[in-house]
Amino acid sequence: MTIIIASTEIVSGLFLIIILLNLLRTKAEKRSVKRRFFLAFALSTAIGLFSDAFVYILDGYISLGHIFNRIFLLTANGIAYTMINFCIALFAFYMFALIKEKGNVSAWPTIFILTLAVFDILMIILGIINKQAFSVEDNAIVYGPWKDFVLLTPIASFVFLLFMLIFNLRYIEKRYALALSSFVGFPLIAAVIVIVIPGCELAYTATALACAVIYLSIQHEEISESRVRAQIMDNLSRMDSLTGLKNRRGYDEALSKASSCTGLGVIFCDLNALKYTNDNFGHAAGDAYIKKFADILRNVFEEAGDICRISGDEFVVILYDIATEKLDEFKERLNSVIKENDRIASVGYAYGENEPAIELVGRAEREMYDDKNRYYSETGIDRRRR
């Protein structure tokens, strides 16, 4: 039985090493506080696994000589017992960091668990010195009356962690809550197994399994965050940085999207006297001028279609699956707003059913130039704006 447990712990430890190596691939400056605590938690679990496996191997299977066996068994078993407390304390700090991201919670439960862990480690050290926890006789571990006592503190810590988890469920996503509960649940199952099958102690293996479950949740979160970042970057690549409207790439995609529409409305706009504004008031004023018109288009068309800035002073609005009557309403509203803003832009409109979008854009552009000529003619401005 013991060699089977040792083999299970070694395999679990190697699996944890793989997890650690994968997590360490993230640059140090990009690791969050909770990530660092999880790394430390996984590392302490791996150390505990290998130490416990080493005890099982030396305790009756391999002899390194009386002195060496005594030293190695005492050291390995002391580390195995001590690491239980490190695992619990580091897990508590990991859970606190996770909860802290969502809510303003107190750190005292974590400090309390840390205090219990320090107390238990001191008792283990004292128990080894006075041989009350365990000792080595005839190359074998002999447990003393303190064995169960030094295990009471970790059990109390597990129960306290369970209450800490339940009390803060509102701050934890369901996926993470289930993963975190495995750290309490799996060791409890291992404790039941020991009662049913004496000598089958799988506490560390259960902890390693819980660590793997939490790691899967971390990986799921990373994948989700990567997808969100990729989506944000993809959206930004379609966005004009000055106005927040679609840029030339977004415009090209809008034209492709328009090919599947039956009724299509196109509005082509060109700012009046942007060059005059830039030359006489500076480019900051020109940018404000552009943003003002972008806001006008955004307010008029809202979610009706795609609004694109295709060059410095040219804008195109594409309205999908729209009736000609609806386009007339938009036309009347936009013309009114433009007039209220001192004819800030010249505009052309085009409507078609089952017509290529690019042809409608061309028609709208030609109408826009007609409107621009009327603007200069009616205002008497020689292509400049006072």
N, C-alpha and C positions, 0 to 999 in steps of 0.2 A: 504493500500500500504506500509506504513512504517514498519509494523510488518513483512511483506513479505520480504522487503529489509533486515531488521535486521536478520531474520532467514537465509537468503541467505548468509549474511556476517558471521554469526556464523559458519555455515557449512563450508564455504570457509576457515575460520580461523582454524577450527579443522583439515581440510585437510592439511593446511600448517604446523600445528604442527606435523602431521604424517611425512611430508616431512622432517622437521627439525630433528625429532628424528632419522629418517633413515640416514640422512647425518651426524649426530653427532656420529653415530656408528663407523665412521672412526677415527682412532687414531689421536690425535691432531698434532703429529709430522709429519703425512703423509698428512695433509691438505695443499693444495697449496694456494697461495695468492688469486687466483680467487675463490677458494672454500670458503675461509673465507669471502670474500666480498659477495658472493651469500648467505651464511648463514645469514649474517647481513641484507642483503636485504630482504630475506624471513621473518626473525624475525620482522623487522620493518613493513612489510606488514601485518603480523599477528596481531601485536599490533594495527595498524591502523584499521584493520577490527573489532576487538573486541571493540575498543573505539567508533568507529562509530556506531556499533550495540547497544552499551550501551546508546548512545545519543538517538537513535530512540526509545529504550524501555522506557527510563525515560521521554522522551519528549511527554507526553500525555497518557502514558499507566500505569506506575507505579510511585507512589509518595512516597518518603522517608521522607517527611516533607519539609517545605519551605527552611530551611537553608541547609539541606543535598542535596536536589535537586539542589539548586543553585550551591553549591560547586562541586558536581559530574558532573553536566551538563557542567559547565565552564571548569572543568579539562578534562573531556572526549572529549568534542568538540575541546578544544585546542590541545590535543594530536592527535586527528584525523586529524586536519589541519596541524599540525607540521610534522606528520609522512609521509605526502605526500612528503615533501621536503627530509626527510631522505631516503625514498624509491628511489627517483630520483637520489640523490647524490650517494648512495651506488650502485645503478644499473650502474651509470656512471663509478664508480671505478671498478666494476666487468667487464664491457665491455672493459675498458682500460687494465685491467690485461689480458683479453682474447686476445686482439689485440697485446699486448706487447710480447706475446709468439711467434708471427710470424714476427713481424716487429719492427723496432726502431722508435716508434712514440712519439710525444710530449705529455706531460701531461697537457698542458695549457688548452685544452677544458674541461678536468675533473675538474681542479682547478676553471675554470670559472663557471661551473655548481654548484660546491660546494659554491662558493661565492654568487651566486644567491639564493641558498638554505638558507644560513646563513642570508642573507638580508631578505628573506621572513619570516623566523622564528622570527626575531626581530620585523618585522612589525606586525606579528600575536600577539606577546606578548604585544606590544604597543597598538594594536587595542583592545585587551581584557581589558587592564587597562583603556583606555579612552572610552570604549564601542562603538568604531567606527567599529570594526569587527563584534562582536556579544556580546549579554548580555543575562541574564535570567530574564524574567518577568513573574510572575504568573506560575512558574514551567514550562516555555516553552522557547525555544531558540528564540531570536529576533535578526535578522541580521541587521547590520548597513551598512553605505555607503561604508565601506572598504571591504565588503565581496568579491565583484568581483575583487577588486584590488589585494588582497592577493592571488587570484587564477591565476592572470595574469603571475606571475613569474613561477609557475609550468608549465603553458602552454608554455611559452617561452622556458623553459628547455626541455620540450618534443620535441619541434621543433628542438632545437639545438642538442638533442640526435639523432634525425632522420638524420640530416645532418652529424653528427659524424659517424653514422653507415654507411651511403652511401659512405662517403669519404674513409672509411677504409675497404670496402668490400673485397678488394684484400687480406687482411690479415685474413679473417674469412671464415671458411668452410660454404658451402651453408646451411647445416643443422642448424648450429648455427646462421647464418644470419637470417633465417626465424624465429627462436625461439626468437632472440633478437628484431626483428621488431614487434613481438606481444606485447611487452611492450609499444610501441607507438601506435600500431594499435588498440588494444583492448580498451584502454581508450578513443580513438577517437570515436570508435563505441558507447561506453557508453555515450559520450557527445552528439552524434546524438540521442540516445534513450531519453535522458533528454529533448531534444528539441521537439521530437515527443510526448513523454509521460511526461509531467511536474511532477516533484516530484519523478520520477523513477531514482534515482541517484545510479549508479552501478560502479562508478569509482574504488572503492577499490576491488570489486568483479572481475572487469576486470583485475586489477593489479594482483590479486591472480591467475587468470586463466593464465596470462602471466608467472607468476612465476612457475606454474605447467608445462607449455610448455617448459620452459628453463630447468626445472628439468629433464624432459624426455630426453632432449638432453644430459644433464650431465650423466644420467644413461646409455644412449646409448654409450657415450664415455667410461665410466667405463667398460661396458661389452666388448667393442672392445679391450680396453687395457688389460683386464683380459685374453681375448682369445689370444692376441699377446704374453703376458707373459707366458701363459700356453704352447703356441707353442714353444717359445724360450726355456723354461725349458725342454720340451719334446725333442727338437732337441739337447740340451746340454747333455741330458741323453744318447744320442746315439753317442756322440762325444768324441773322445780321447782328453784329455786336453792338452797333450804335442804337438801333431801333427796337431790337427784339423781334422783328418780323422775319419771315423766311428770306434767306439769301438766294444767290443764283442757283446753288445746288438744290435748295428747297423748291425753287421755281421750276427747275427742270423736272423734278419728281412730280410737281403739281400738274405739269403738262401731260406727263405719262398717265397720271391718275384720271385726268380729264378725258382721256381717249375712250373710257368705258361709260361716259355719261351721255344721256340723250339731249337734255336741255342744258346748255352751257352759256353762262354769262361772263364776259370779260370786260374789265375796266382798266384802261391804260392811263396813267397819270404822270405828268412831268411838272416839277416845281417851276414856278416863274421867278426868274431873277435870283437864283441861288448864287451864280457867279458874282453878281453885284454885291450880295450880302457878304460873301467871303472876302472880296477885294476891299470893301469899305469898312467892314466891321470886324473882320477876322474870322478864322475858321471855327472858333468856339461858337460864334453867333450863327455861322452856317450850320453847325451841328444841331444847335437848338432849333433852327428853322426846319431842318429835316425831321427831327423828333416831333416837332409840333404837328407836322402833316401826318406822320406815322400815327400819332394819337388820334387825329381826325379820322383816318381810315379805320383804325381799330374800334373807335366809338360807333362809327356808322355801320360797319359790317359785322362787328362782334364775332360770333361763331358761324357766320353764314358761309364762309369759304376760306381760301388761303390768300393771305396778303403778303406780297413779296416785294422786296426792294432789289431790283435787278441791276441797278447801277447807282451812281452818285445821286442823281435827282429823278430817277425813273422808278415808278412803282406799278405793279400789275396786281389786280385782284381777280381771282378766278372763283366763280360761284358755280357749284356743281348741282346738277339735276334741279334746275330752277325754271320757273315759268316766266314768260316774257313780261307778264303783268308785275311779277315780283321784282324783276330787274328795273322796271319803270319806277317802282316805289323807291328803290335804292338810288336810282339816278336823280330823282327829284330831291331826295334828302341830301345826297352828297353835293349837288349843285348849290343847294341852299346854304350848306355849311361853308363851302368854298367862297361863296359870295360874301358871307358874313365875315370871312377872314381875308378881306381885301384881295380876292381872287388869287389865293396863294398858289394855285396850280391850274394847269390846263388838263382837260380830261376828255377821253374818248370812250365810247361804249360799243360793244358788239354782242350780238346774240345769235346762236345757231343751234340747230338740232342735227345730231349725227354729222357735224362738221369737224374737221381737224382743228384742234385747239390753237395750233400755231397760226392757222389762217384767220381765226377770230382775233388773235392778238394783233396780227398785221392790220386788220380792218380797224380795230380800236385805236391802234397807233396813228393811223392816217387821220382818223377823226380827231384825235388829240391834237395833231399838228394844225388842223383846220381851226380848232378852238384856240390854239395859241396865237395864230395869225389874227383872229378876231380880237383877242386880248390886246395885242399890240396896236391894232388898228383903232379899237374903241378907246383905249386909254391914251393914245398919242405918245406912248413911251417907245423910244427907239431901242427895243430889246434890253432896256434897263428899267430898274424899279427904284423910285425915290422913296 
